[in-house]
Amino acid sequence: MSRKLNYSSSAHDRAYFSPASEEKIKIFCSDFDIVLPKDYFGFLKKYNGGSFIESHLPKTTLGELTVSRFYTLTDSENYSITNSIGNLEGYVPIKFIPIADDPGGNLYLLALDEKHYSEVYFWNHEAPLFSQDGDFDEFENLTKLFNSFEEFIESLEKSI
């Protein structure tokens, strides 16, 4: 990932996490039997989540959107990828992981299944559906936004 992001210094949305080690990322992948796209792997190594000045998505299939915080591999009560995966089981498709949220509690998910690999989706929490088998086609509250994590990051602009 070549784009540089700038951490937000605003008191109400400040979040900074130490970069994740390659070993920590590999353990996470092993624990959940997933393979991360190189661009997201690099993001975790460099930033490991946080809140950034570049948080505005001006043009998506859903219109303008905002990213509040990117989730982390650090043990964080509210922004841990690992904890969120457990909390969302049955509410998001299998092999989709939460990578960020918006101010309203909706999520940005990274697809890691074979068919949708590396795509970024918006998950609307106002219409949560529960699925015993986690089949992608059962989730009508998902909207594809980007073909890759890098495209997602490149689309971010400074907040207005």
Buried (B, 14 or more C-beta within 10 A) or exposed (E): BEEEBEBBEEEEBEBBBEBBEEEBBEEBBEEBEBEBBEBBBBBBBEBBBBBBBBBBBEEBEEEEBBBBBBBBBBEBEEBBBBBBBEEBEEBBBEBBBBBBBBEEEBBBBBBBBEEBEBBBBBBBBEEEEEBEEBEBEEBEBBEBBBEBBBBBBBBBEEBE
